[in-house]
C-alpha cells in the first residue's frame, strides 16, 4: 500500500520542515510506503522551501511559477500522486505521534463503498476541532448540507477517486472546501472516524487559517459563499432550509467585515422564524461601527451565526 501526502505550500519555508518531520519520524514503524508531494504555489521563499524539502528523501517537489491558490495547488499534488490513499496536509500542520498505526486502524474499519474518510483533528492545545469528536459512522450529502458532524477534519481519499474528481477550483486563494466536499458527497457517502491524525495549528502567526476575520480573509470567504449559493442554493433550500438562512446571515457578516457592499440583501434572505435570534444578532452587528465589530463577531461565533471550524 502507498499513501500520498499532498502538502500545498505558499511562503511556508519556516513551517514545512516540521510538517514533513511529523510524517517522517514514524515511518520506520509503518507497514506501508509513503510519498509526500510538496507543491510550491509560487512562493517568494521558493529557494528556502526547496532546501527544506531536500532533507526528506520521500518528498517530491512540484512548482507553480505563479500563485494559483489552494485548490489549484491541491489538484497539482493530487495529479502527481501515485498512492492507493491520498490525504492533504497543510504546510503549517502536523501529523500526530504514532500516526501510521492510527491510519492502519482507520483503513481497517473504513467501508469499501465510502470513497472519502474524515479523520477528526485537534488543535495545538489538544482541543477537538469537530462538533462530535466521538462519532464513528457515515456522513451523507444531506448531512453535509445540514452541517451535521461539522468541523475541521483531515480528508483521506481513495486515490483513484480523488484523482478522477479533484477539488472544484474557483480561482481563489482560499480553498472554499465546502463546495468541493459537497460535490464529493454527491458521489459517495463519507466515512467519519474519531481517530485523530492531524494537529491543526489554527492560531499560529501566518498559518493558513490564522486571521480568519481580517478584511482580506473575510472578503475571500464572502466570495466563497457567493459561489456556494450559486451552485447549491436550491439544495440548501430543499434539504437544509435553516442552514440556508443562517449561511445567508454569515454571508452578510463576512461582506461587512470584508468591506464589501450589499450586506442587507443576504441579511433579508436570511430571515426565518427558525432563526430569529440569529437574524436580530446579525442586524445588530451590521449596524454597529468598527470599534465594537470584533467583540460582536466573537459573540456571533458563540451563538452559532459564525463558525470557525467547518
C-alpha positions as CSV (number, residue, x, y, z in Angstrom):
1,X,0.0,0.0,0.0
2,X,1.2,3.5,-0.8
3,X,0.0,6.7,1.0
4,X,0.4,10.0,-0.8
5,X,0.5,13.1,1.4
6,X,-0.1,16.3,-0.6
7,X,1.4,19.4,1.0
8,X,0.4,22.7,-0.6
9,X,2.9,25.4,0.3
10,X,2.9,29.1,-0.1
11,X,5.7,31.1,1.7
12,X,5.9,28.2,4.1
13,X,9.6,27.6,4.4
14,X,9.6,28.2,8.1
15,X,6.9,25.6,8.9
16,X,7.1,22.9,6.2
17,X,10.2,21.2,7.8
18,X,8.1,20.5,11.0
19,X,5.3,19.3,8.8
20,X,7.5,16.9,6.9
21,X,9.3,15.8,10.1
22,X,6.0,14.8,11.6
23,X,5.5,12.5,8.6
24,X,9.0,11.0,8.6
25,X,9.5,10.4,12.3
26,X,7.2,7.4,12.4
27,X,8.0,5.9,9.0
28,X,10.2,3.2,10.5
29,X,7.1,1.7,12.2
30,X,4.8,2.0,9.1
31,X,3.7,-1.2,7.4
32,X,3.1,0.8,4.2
33,X,5.0,3.1,1.9
34,X,4.7,6.9,2.0
35,X,5.3,9.6,-0.5
36,X,4.8,13.3,0.0
37,X,4.2,15.8,-2.8
38,X,5.0,19.4,-1.8
39,X,3.5,21.9,-4.2
40,X,5.3,25.3,-4.2
41,X,2.4,27.6,-5.1
42,X,4.5,30.5,-6.5
43,X,6.2,31.2,-3.2
44,X,8.5,34.1,-2.6
45,X,10.7,31.8,-0.5
46,X,10.9,29.1,-3.0
47,X,14.7,28.6,-2.6
48,X,14.4,28.1,1.1
49,X,11.4,25.8,0.6
50,X,13.4,23.7,-1.8
51,X,16.3,23.4,0.7
52,X,13.9,22.3,3.4
53,X,12.4,19.6,1.2
54,X,15.7,18.1,0.2
55,X,16.2,16.9,3.7
56,X,13.4,14.3,3.3
57,X,14.1,11.6,0.6
58,X,10.4,10.6,0.4
59,X,9.4,14.0,-0.8
60,X,8.9,15.3,-4.4
61,X,8.7,19.0,-5.0
62,X,6.4,20.4,-7.8
63,X,6.4,24.1,-8.6
64,X,3.8,26.7,-9.8
65,X,5.5,29.6,-11.4
66,X,2.8,31.9,-10.1
67,X,0.5,31.6,-7.1
68,X,-2.7,29.8,-8.2
69,X,-4.5,29.3,-4.9
70,X,-5.1,26.4,-2.5
71,X,-7.3,24.3,-4.7
72,X,-5.0,24.5,-7.7
73,X,-2.1,23.5,-5.5
74,X,-4.0,20.6,-4.1
75,X,-5.0,19.4,-7.5
76,X,-1.4,19.7,-8.9
77,X,-0.3,17.4,-6.0
78,X,-3.2,15.0,-6.4
79,X,-2.4,14.6,-10.2
80,X,1.2,13.9,-9.3
81,X,0.3,11.4,-6.6
82,X,0.5,7.6,-7.0
83,X,-1.0,6.5,-3.7
84,X,-3.7,4.0,-3.0
85,X,-4.8,6.6,-0.5
86,X,-4.3,10.3,-0.7
87,X,-4.5,12.9,2.1
88,X,-4.0,16.7,2.2
89,X,-1.8,18.2,5.0
90,X,-1.3,22.0,5.2
91,X,2.3,23.2,5.3
92,X,1.8,24.5,8.8
93,X,0.1,21.5,10.3
94,X,1.5,18.2,11.6
95,X,0.6,14.5,11.9
96,X,0.2,13.2,15.5
97,X,2.7,10.9,17.1
98,X,2.2,7.3,16.0
99,X,0.0,8.3,13.0
100,X,0.8,5.1,10.9
101,X,-0.8,2.8,13.4
102,X,-3.8,5.2,13.6
103,X,-4.1,5.3,9.8
104,X,-4.0,1.5,9.6
105,X,-6.8,1.3,12.2
106,X,-8.9,3.8,10.1
107,X,-8.4,1.8,6.9
108,X,-9.4,-1.5,8.7
109,X,-12.8,0.0,9.7
110,X,-13.4,2.1,6.6
111,X,-16.2,0.6,4.4
112,X,-15.3,0.0,0.8
113,X,-18.2,1.9,-0.6
114,X,-17.1,5.1,1.1
115,X,-14.6,6.9,-1.1
116,X,-13.5,9.6,1.3
117,X,-12.8,9.4,5.1
118,X,-13.0,12.4,7.5
119,X,-10.5,11.9,10.4
120,X,-11.1,14.1,13.4
121,X,-8.5,16.7,14.3
122,X,-7.2,18.5,17.4
123,X,-5.7,22.0,17.5
124,X,-2.3,22.8,19.0
125,X,-3.9,22.8,22.5
126,X,-5.2,19.3,22.1
127,X,-8.8,20.5,21.7
128,X,-11.0,18.8,19.2
129,X,-11.9,20.8,16.1
130,X,-15.1,18.9,15.3
131,X,-18.6,19.1,16.8
132,X,-18.9,15.4,17.6
133,X,-15.4,14.1,18.3
134,X,-16.6,10.6,19.3
135,X,-18.7,10.0,16.2
136,X,-17.9,7.0,14.0
137,X,-20.1,6.3,11.0
138,X,-21.3,7.6,7.7
139,X,-21.8,11.2,6.6
140,X,-24.3,11.7,3.7
141,X,-24.8,14.5,1.3
142,X,-27.8,15.7,3.3
143,X,-25.8,15.5,6.5
144,X,-23.2,17.8,4.9
145,X,-25.8,20.3,3.8
146,X,-27.3,20.4,7.3
147,X,-23.8,20.8,8.9
148,X,-24.1,17.6,10.9
149,X,-20.9,16.3,12.4
150,X,-19.3,19.5,11.3
151,X,-15.8,20.9,11.9
152,X,-12.2,20.8,10.7
153,X,-11.3,17.2,9.6
154,X,-8.4,15.7,7.7
155,X,-9.7,14.2,4.5
156,X,-8.3,10.9,3.4
157,X,-9.3,9.8,-0.1
158,X,-9.2,6.5,-2.0
159,X,-6.6,7.5,-4.6
160,X,-8.4,6.6,-7.8
161,X,-11.5,8.5,-6.6
162,X,-9.8,11.8,-5.9
163,X,-7.6,11.7,-9.0
164,X,-10.7,11.3,-11.1
165,X,-12.7,14.1,-9.3
166,X,-10.2,16.7,-8.0
167,X,-11.1,19.7,-6.0
168,X,-13.5,22.3,-7.5
169,X,-11.2,25.2,-8.3
170,X,-13.0,28.5,-8.0
171,X,-9.8,30.5,-8.9
172,X,-9.4,31.9,-5.4
173,X,-6.5,31.7,-3.0
174,X,-8.9,30.3,-0.3
175,X,-9.9,26.7,-0.9
176,X,-13.6,27.1,-0.4
177,X,-13.6,23.5,0.6
178,X,-17.3,23.1,1.2
179,X,-18.0,23.4,-2.5
180,X,-15.7,20.5,-3.3
181,X,-16.9,18.4,-0.5
182,X,-20.5,18.8,-1.5
183,X,-19.5,17.6,-5.0
184,X,-17.6,14.7,-3.4
185,X,-20.6,13.8,-1.3
186,X,-22.9,13.6,-4.3
187,X,-20.7,10.7,-5.5
188,X,-20.2,8.8,-2.2
189,X,-21.0,8.8,1.5
190,X,-18.1,9.8,3.7
191,X,-16.8,7.7,6.5
192,X,-16.2,9.7,9.7
193,X,-13.7,8.4,12.3
194,X,-12.8,9.8,15.8
195,X,-9.2,8.5,15.3
196,X,-7.1,11.7,15.1
197,X,-4.3,12.0,12.6
198,X,-3.7,15.8,12.3
199,X,-2.7,18.7,14.6
200,X,-4.3,21.8,13.2
201,X,-2.3,24.9,14.0
202,X,-5.2,27.4,13.6
203,X,-3.6,30.2,15.6
204,X,0.0,30.2,14.5
205,X,1.0,33.5,13.1
206,X,0.9,33.4,9.3
207,X,-0.8,30.0,9.3
208,X,-3.3,29.0,6.6
209,X,-6.2,29.6,9.0
210,X,-5.0,32.5,11.2
211,X,-6.5,35.9,10.8
212,X,-9.8,34.5,9.7
213,X,-11.6,37.7,10.4
214,X,-9.2,40.1,8.7
215,X,-10.7,42.2,5.9
216,X,-8.8,40.2,3.3
217,X,-9.8,36.8,4.5
218,X,-13.4,37.9,5.2
219,X,-13.6,39.1,1.6
220,X,-12.3,35.7,0.3
221,X,-14.8,33.9,2.5
222,X,-17.6,36.1,1.2
223,X,-16.6,35.2,-2.4
224,X,-16.7,31.5,-1.4
225,X,-20.2,31.9,0.0
226,X,-21.3,33.6,-3.2
227,X,-20.1,30.7,-5.3
228,X,-21.6,28.2,-2.8
229,X,-25.0,29.8,-3.2
230,X,-24.7,29.9,-7.0
231,X,-24.1,26.2,-7.2
232,X,-26.1,24.7,-4.2
233,X,-28.8,27.3,-3.2
234,X,-31.6,25.0,-4.4
235,X,-30.3,22.0,-2.5
236,X,-29.9,24.0,0.7
237,X,-33.4,25.4,0.4
238,X,-34.8,21.9,-0.2
239,X,-32.8,19.8,2.2
240,X,-31.4,22.2,4.8
241,X,-33.6,25.4,5.0
242,X,-32.5,26.5,8.4
243,X,-28.8,26.2,7.4
244,X,-29.6,28.1,4.2
245,X,-30.9,31.0,6.3
246,X,-28.0,31.0,8.8
247,X,-25.5,30.8,5.9
248,X,-27.1,33.9,4.4
249,X,-26.6,35.7,7.7
250,X,-22.9,34.6,7.9
251,X,-22.5,35.8,4.3
252,X,-23.9,39.2,5.2
253,X,-21.4,39.5,8.1
254,X,-18.4,38.4,6.0
255,X,-19.4,41.0,3.4
256,X,-19.5,43.6,6.2
257,X,-16.1,42.6,7.6
258,X,-14.6,42.4,4.1
259,X,-15.8,46.0,3.5
260,X,-18.0,44.8,0.6
261,X,-21.2,46.5,-0.4
262,X,-24.6,44.8,-0.5
263,X,-24.8,43.4,3.1
264,X,-28.5,43.9,3.6
265,X,-29.7,41.7,0.7
266,X,-28.3,38.5,2.2
267,X,-29.5,39.6,5.6
268,X,-33.1,39.9,4.4
269,X,-32.7,36.5,2.7
270,X,-31.5,35.1,6.0
271,X,-34.8,35.8,7.7
272,X,-36.6,32.7,9.1
273,X,-38.9,32.1,12.0
274,X,-36.5,29.2,12.8
275,X,-33.5,31.6,13.2
276,X,-35.0,34.8,14.7
277,X,-32.2,35.3,17.4
278,X,-29.5,34.9,14.7
279,X,-31.4,37.3,12.4
280,X,-31.6,40.0,15.0
281,X,-28.0,39.5,16.2
282,X,-26.7,39.8,12.7
283,X,-28.7,43.1,12.2
284,X,-27.1,44.4,15.4
285,X,-23.6,43.5,14.1
286,X,-24.2,45.1,10.7
287,X,-25.3,48.5,12.0
288,X,-22.5,48.9,14.7
289,X,-19.2,50.6,14.0
290,X,-15.8,49.2,13.6
291,X,-15.0,49.8,17.3
292,X,-17.3,47.1,18.5
293,X,-17.3,44.9,15.4
294,X,-14.8,42.3,16.7
295,X,-16.4,41.5,20.1
296,X,-19.8,41.3,18.5
297,X,-18.5,38.9,15.8
298,X,-16.9,36.7,18.5
299,X,-20.3,36.7,20.2
300,X,-21.8,35.7,16.9
301,X,-19.4,32.7,16.9
302,X,-20.6,31.7,20.3
303,X,-24.3,31.6,19.3
304,X,-23.6,29.9,16.0
305,X,-24.2,32.7,13.5
306,X,-20.5,32.4,12.5
307,X,-18.4,29.3,12.6
308,X,-14.6,28.9,12.8
309,X,-14.4,25.2,12.1
310,X,-16.4,23.7,9.2
